[in-house]
Amino acid sequence: MAAVLPVDYKTLGAIHEFLIRSCLMGMDTASKKRRKENFADPLLLPDAPIETLPFEEALAFLQTKIPLTKKAYYELDDKLRHRAFTVGRLNDGDAVNRVKGIIRTNLEKGGTISDFYTMTDTEILDGLGFGKGNMSYWETVYRTNEAASHNAGRAMGFEADPPLALELVGIRDSRQSDICAALTSQPFVRRYDDPIWKTLWPPFHFSCRTMVRGIYDKAELDEYGGAEKLYKQGQPVKPQKGFGAYPLDKESYWRLTPEMIHRAKEYRIDGEIVVAAQKLGMKNYAMELVKGYKEIYPQTSSGGFVKRALNSTHSEKEIALAKKAADDGHEIYLLPESKIERVKNPDAIIDNQVGELKQVEKPKGSTVNQLIRKAHDQGVSTVIIEVPDQLPWAVIEKEVKGRMGSIIKSVFVYWNGAFHPIKK
C-alpha cells in the first residue's frame, strides 16, 4: 500500500512563496517599464527575503510596475498555493517510494531491515536524491516548477502589455538541451499574435531554462526581415511530451497533469488535493478532480447520487448514510481515506462543499456535540449526521447549533426516518 509523509506546512509555505515570487518576477521582467532594459538586468524586487515580505507589500511594490489588481493577485495566489500543496505532497509520496525502493533493493541483495538501518547516510541520501553531487531529481523538480511559474508570469505580463513580437532566449552552455539549442542557437523570433506560441511556450522539458523575451521596438523587428517574413518561417522542433503549451490557455502552470493525478491516487492524497482546492475557493476545479469517481448509487429522482474514489475505504454504515442523503437530494463524492498517522481527511464533497458523515451510536447529546466538534476541527463546512430516534430533537438542535459558526455552515440530521436541515 502506498504511503505518504505527514503534512509539513512550513515546507509547503516555502514552496508557495517560491512559486508566487517566480511568477511575479516573470511579470516584472515582461512589463512595460522593462522594455529598454537588458534581459539579464537584476530584478527590481525588495532586498528582504520572501519569507519576511508580506504579500501585501509585495503586491504594492509590484503594482508600481505591473497591471495587477488586488483581486487578480489573490486569485493567482490561491492557484499557486494549490500548486505548491500539490507539488509538496507529491514529493512527499515520491520520497517514501524511494525509501521503499532502497529497502526492496537491499532485500533483493540478501540484506535485512537491520542492514538498511545501518546503511551510511551517503547510501540512503544518494538513493533519495539528496546526496552530495546527487541532487538531480530534486533539482529537476525545483527548476521545472520555477520555470513554469516564471514563464506563466511572463505570459501574463505580455497579455497586459502586448509586444510586437517574441523571441526565445536560451542559455548556451554545456547543460543546454538539444531541444533548446535547436530553438535558440539561431534567433527564433515570431510575431506576438503568431499561433505558434500556443504550442511553443517554455518550459520545453524538465529543468528547461529557456525564456521568452518581448520585442517592442519595430526597428529591432525589422532586423529580422519584418513581421511578414517571420510569420512564414517553418515549424521548429517539438518540445518534450507534456510541455510547450501556452500556460494561460488551460492554466497548465498550476493544474495537475494526468501523470500527477495518477501519482496522487497512488499515494492516496487525491482527496487532500480536492479538499485543498475547495478550501481555497477553487470549487469548480475541485469538482473537475472528482469527475473520474465511480458511481456506486445512481442519481435518484430527487437529484442526489453517491460516487467514490477508487481508493476510498468508507465503512458500510457510512455508505448507507450517504445513500440515504442521496435519496434526500444530496450530491456526494466519497474521498479516499488519508493514511497519515493521527490525521483524518474529510469524508466527502457534499453538495460542492467539504463535508463529513457522522453517526451517533448512543443517544447522548454530548456525543452529538463531540462529533460536530470533530467535524469542525477537520475544517468542513457541511455535516451529515445520523442520530438515534430516542434522542429528543430539542437536545439535538441545541448541541448542533452550539458547535456551528464560521466553519460549519450546514448540518443535515437524519432522525426519525427523515433529514432535518440546521443552518447557521
C-alpha positions in Angstrom: 0.0 0.0 0.0 1.2 3.5 -0.9 2.0 5.9 1.9 3.0 9.5 2.3 4.7 11.6 4.9 2.7 13.9 7.3 2.0 17.3 6.0 4.8 19.8 6.6 3.0 23.1 6.3 6.3 25.1 6.7 7.8 23.5 3.7 4.5 23.9 1.7 4.5 27.6 2.6 8.1 27.9 1.4 7.2 26.3 -1.9 4.2 28.6 -2.3 6.3 31.7 -1.7 8.9 30.4 -4.1 6.2 29.9 -6.9 4.4 33.2 -6.3 7.7 35.1 -6.3 8.8 33.3 -9.5 5.5 34.3 -11.2 5.7 37.9 -10.1 9.3 38.2 -11.2 8.1 36.9 -14.6 5.5 39.6 -14.8 8.1 42.2 -13.7 10.6 41.4 -16.4 7.8 41.4 -19.1 6.4 44.7 -18.0 6.3 48.0 -20.0 9.0 49.6 -17.8 11.4 46.8 -18.6 11.3 47.3 -22.4 14.5 49.2 -22.7 16.4 47.2 -20.0 18.8 44.4 -20.7 17.1 41.0 -20.4 19.6 39.9 -17.8 19.3 43.1 -15.7 18.7 42.4 -12.0 15.1 42.3 -10.9 13.6 45.3 -9.1 12.4 43.4 -6.1 12.9 44.3 -2.5 16.0 43.1 -0.7 14.0 41.4 2.0 13.7 37.6 1.6 10.3 36.5 0.5 9.6 34.7 3.8 9.7 38.1 5.6 8.0 40.1 2.9 4.2 40.3 3.5 2.2 39.6 0.3 0.5 43.0 0.7 3.9 44.7 0.5 5.0 42.5 -2.5 1.7 43.4 -4.3 2.0 47.1 -3.5 5.6 47.2 -4.8 4.9 45.2 -7.9 1.8 47.2 -8.8 4.1 50.1 -9.5 5.4 48.2 -12.5 2.8 45.6 -13.5 -1.0 45.9 -14.0 -2.3 43.5 -11.3 -5.4 44.3 -9.3 -5.7 43.1 -5.7 -8.5 40.6 -6.8 -6.4 39.2 -9.6 -3.4 38.9 -7.3 -5.3 36.9 -4.7 -6.8 34.6 -7.4 -3.3 34.0 -8.6 -2.0 33.5 -5.1 -4.7 30.8 -4.4 -3.8 29.0 -7.6 -0.1 28.9 -6.9 -0.8 28.0 -3.3 -2.7 24.9 -4.6 0.1 24.2 -7.0 2.6 24.3 -4.0 0.4 22.0 -2.0 0.2 19.5 -4.9 3.9 19.6 -5.6 4.8 19.3 -2.0 2.5 16.4 -1.2 3.6 14.5 -4.4 7.2 15.0 -3.4 6.4 13.5 0.0 5.0 10.5 -1.7 8.0 10.2 -4.1 10.4 10.3 -1.1 8.5 7.5 0.6 8.5 5.4 -2.6 12.3 6.0 -3.0 12.9 4.7 0.6 10.8 1.7 -0.2 12.9 1.2 -3.3 16.1 1.3 -1.3 14.7 -1.3 1.2 13.5 -3.5 -1.7 16.9 -3.4 -3.4 18.6 -4.2 -0.1 16.3 -7.2 0.5 16.8 -8.5 -3.1 20.5 -8.5 -2.4 20.1 -10.7 0.6 20.1 -7.9 3.2 17.7 -7.4 6.1 15.8 -4.4 7.5 18.6 -4.2 10.1 21.1 -3.9 7.3 19.0 -1.0 5.9 19.2 0.8 9.3 23.0 0.5 9.3 23.4 1.9 5.8 25.5 5.0 5.6 23.9 8.4 5.2 25.6 8.6 1.8 23.9 5.4 0.6 20.5 6.4 1.8 20.7 10.1 0.8 22.0 9.2 -2.6 19.1 6.8 -3.1 16.7 9.6 -2.1 18.4 12.1 -4.4 19.7 14.2 -1.5 23.3 13.0 -1.5 26.1 15.4 -2.3 26.5 15.6 -6.0 23.3 13.6 -6.5 20.5 16.2 -6.3 19.4 15.7 -9.9 15.8 14.6 -9.1 15.1 17.4 -6.7 16.9 19.9 -8.9 14.6 18.9 -11.7 11.5 19.4 -9.6 12.8 22.8 -8.5 13.8 24.0 -11.9 10.7 22.8 -13.7 8.3 24.3 -11.3 10.2 27.6 -11.2 10.3 27.8 -15.0 6.6 27.0 -15.3 5.7 29.7 -12.8 8.1 32.3 -14.1 7.1 31.9 -17.8 3.4 31.9 -16.8 4.1 35.3 -15.2 5.8 36.5 -18.4 2.8 35.4 -20.4 0.5 37.4 -18.0 2.8 40.5 -18.4 2.8 40.3 -22.2 -1.0 39.9 -22.3 -1.4 43.1 -20.2 1.1 45.0 -22.4 1.4 43.2 -25.8 4.7 43.4 -27.6 5.2 43.4 -31.4 7.0 40.0 -31.3 8.5 37.5 -29.0 12.0 35.8 -29.0 13.1 32.6 -27.4 16.2 33.2 -25.2 18.2 30.2 -24.3 21.3 29.7 -22.0 24.0 28.4 -24.3 26.2 26.2 -22.1 27.0 22.5 -21.6 23.7 22.0 -19.8 21.6 23.2 -22.6 19.3 20.5 -24.1 19.2 19.6 -27.8 15.6 20.9 -27.9 16.5 24.4 -26.6 19.8 24.5 -28.6 17.8 23.9 -31.8 15.3 26.6 -30.9 17.7 29.3 -29.8 21.1 28.8 -31.5 19.7 30.9 -34.3 17.4 33.8 -33.4 13.9 32.5 -33.1 11.5 35.5 -33.4 7.8 35.4 -34.3 5.1 38.0 -34.2 3.3 38.1 -30.8 0.0 37.0 -32.4 1.6 34.1 -34.2 -0.4 30.9 -33.3 2.9 29.0 -32.8 3.2 30.4 -29.3 0.1 28.4 -28.3 2.2 25.2 -28.6 5.7 26.6 -28.1 5.9 28.2 -24.7 8.7 27.3 -22.3 9.4 25.2 -20.4 10.0 22.7 -23.2 11.2 19.9 -21.0 12.2 19.1 -17.4 14.8 21.6 -16.0 14.3 23.8 -19.0 15.9 27.3 -18.6 14.7 28.9 -21.9 12.5 32.0 -21.6 10.6 34.4 -23.8 11.6 38.0 -24.4 9.2 40.7 -25.7 10.2 42.9 -28.6 8.6 46.3 -28.6 10.9 48.2 -30.9 9.9 48.0 -34.6 13.5 48.7 -35.7 14.6 45.6 -33.9 11.9 43.6 -35.6 13.0 44.9 -39.0 16.4 43.5 -38.4 14.9 40.0 -38.8 13.2 40.9 -42.0 9.9 42.2 -40.7 6.8 40.6 -39.3 5.6 39.1 -42.6 8.9 37.2 -43.1 8.9 35.9 -39.6 5.3 34.7 -39.9 6.3 32.5 -42.8 9.1 30.7 -41.1 8.7 26.9 -40.7 7.7 24.8 -37.7 10.6 24.3 -35.2 11.5 21.2 -33.3 8.8 20.0 -30.9 9.0 20.2 -27.1 9.1 17.1 -24.9 5.8 15.4 -24.4 3.6 17.3 -21.9 5.5 20.6 -22.4 5.2 23.7 -24.6 1.5 24.6 -24.1 0.6 28.2 -23.6 0.2 28.4 -19.8 -2.8 30.7 -19.7 -5.0 28.7 -22.1 -5.7 25.8 -19.8 -3.9 27.3 -16.9 -1.4 24.4 -17.1 1.1 26.3 -14.9 -0.9 25.3 -11.8 -3.2 22.4 -12.7 -2.4 18.8 -12.2 -1.2 16.8 -15.3 -2.6 13.3 -15.9 0.6 11.9 -14.6 0.3 14.0 -11.4 -3.3 12.8 -10.9 -2.1 9.2 -11.3 0.6 9.7 -8.6 -1.8 11.4 -6.3 -4.2 8.5 -6.5 -1.4 6.0 -6.0 -0.3 7.9 -2.8 -3.9 8.3 -1.7 -3.6 12.1 -1.5 -6.1 12.9 -4.2 -8.7 13.6 -1.5 -6.3 16.0 0.2 -5.8 17.9 -3.1 -9.5 18.1 -3.7 -10.1 19.4 -0.2 -7.3 22.0 -0.6 -8.9 23.3 -3.8 -12.2 23.6 -2.1 -10.8 25.4 0.9 -9.0 27.9 -1.4 -12.3 28.7 -3.1 -11.5 26.8 -6.3 -14.7 24.8 -6.2 -15.1 24.3 -9.9 -11.6 22.9 -10.2 -12.1 20.7 -7.2 -15.2 19.2 -9.0 -13.1 18.6 -12.1 -10.8 16.4 -10.0 -13.6 14.1 -8.8 -15.1 13.6 -12.3 -13.5 10.1 -12.6 -15.1 8.9 -9.4 -17.1 5.6 -9.6 -20.8 5.8 -9.3 -22.0 3.5 -6.5 -25.5 4.9 -6.1 -27.2 6.2 -9.3 -28.9 9.6 -9.4 -32.2 9.4 -7.6 -35.4 11.1 -8.5 -34.5 13.9 -6.1 -31.3 14.5 -8.0 -28.9 13.0 -5.4 -26.2 10.4 -6.0 -23.1 8.8 -4.5 -19.7 8.5 -6.2 -16.4 7.5 -4.7 -12.7 7.4 -5.4 -11.3 4.0 -6.4 -9.1 4.0 -3.3 -11.7 5.1 -0.8 -12.3 2.8 2.2 -15.5 4.0 3.7 -17.5 1.7 6.0 -20.8 0.1 5.1 -22.5 2.4 7.6 -21.0 5.5 6.1 -22.0 4.4 2.6 -25.5 3.6 3.8 -25.8 7.1 5.3 -24.5 8.6 2.1 -27.2 6.7 0.1 -29.9 8.0 2.4 -28.6 11.5 1.9 -28.6 10.9 -1.9 -32.3 9.9 -1.7 -32.8 13.3 0.0 -31.2 15.1 -3.0 -27.6 15.4 -1.9 -24.7 15.0 -4.3 -21.9 13.1 -2.6 -18.4 12.3 -3.6 -16.6 10.0 -1.1 -13.0 10.9 -0.8 -10.1 8.4 -0.1 -9.2 7.9 3.5 -5.9 9.5 4.5 -3.3 7.0 5.8 -1.3 9.7 7.7 -1.0 8.9 11.3 -3.3 11.0 13.5 -4.7 12.8 10.5 -8.1 12.2 9.0 -9.3 13.8 5.8 -12.8 15.0 5.4 -15.1 12.2 4.3 -16.6 13.7 1.2 -17.6 16.6 -1.0 -21.2 17.1 -0.2 -23.2 19.5 -2.5 -19.9 21.0 -3.7 -18.8 21.6 -0.1 -16.2 19.9 2.1 -18.2 17.6 4.3 -18.3 14.8 6.9 -20.5 11.8 7.5 -21.1 11.2 11.2 -23.1 8.6 13.1 -24.2 8.8 16.8 -24.2 5.3 18.3 -25.6 6.2 21.7 -28.5 8.5 22.3 -26.5 11.2 24.2 -26.4 14.9 23.5 -22.8 15.1 24.5 -21.9 12.6 21.7 -23.6 14.8 19.1 -21.6 17.7 20.4 -18.3 15.8 20.2 -18.9 14.6 16.7 -19.8 18.1 15.4 -16.7 19.4 17.2 -14.5 16.8 15.4 -16.0 17.9 12.1 -15.2 21.5 13.0 -11.6 20.6 13.7 -11.4 19.0 10.3 -12.4 22.3 8.7 -15.5 21.1 6.9 -18.5 23.3 6.1 -21.2 20.6 5.8 -22.0 17.7 8.1 -24.5 14.8 7.6 -25.1 13.2 10.9 -27.3 10.2 11.8 -28.8 10.4 15.3 -30.8 7.7 17.2 -34.6 8.3 17.3 -34.6 8.1 21.1 -32.7 11.4 21.5 -35.1 14.4 21.7 -35.0 16.9 18.8 -34.6 19.8 21.2 -31.4 18.3 22.6 -30.1 17.5 19.1 -30.7 21.0 17.8 -29.1 22.6 20.9 -26.0 20.6 20.6 -25.6 21.1 16.9 -26.2 24.8 16.9 -23.7 25.2 19.8 -20.9 24.0 17.6 -21.8 25.8 14.3 -20.1 29.0 13.4 -17.7 30.4 10.9 -16.5 26.9 9.8 -19.6 24.7 9.8 -22.4 26.3 7.9 -24.9 23.4 7.3 -25.8 20.3 9.2 -28.3 17.7 8.0 -29.6 15.5 10.8 -31.1 12.1 9.8 -33.6 11.5 12.6 -36.9 9.6 12.8 -36.5 8.4 9.2 -36.0 11.9 7.6 -33.4 14.6 7.1 -33.7 17.8 9.1 -31.5 20.7 8.0 -30.0 23.0 10.5 -28.4 26.2 9.2 -26.0 28.6 10.8 
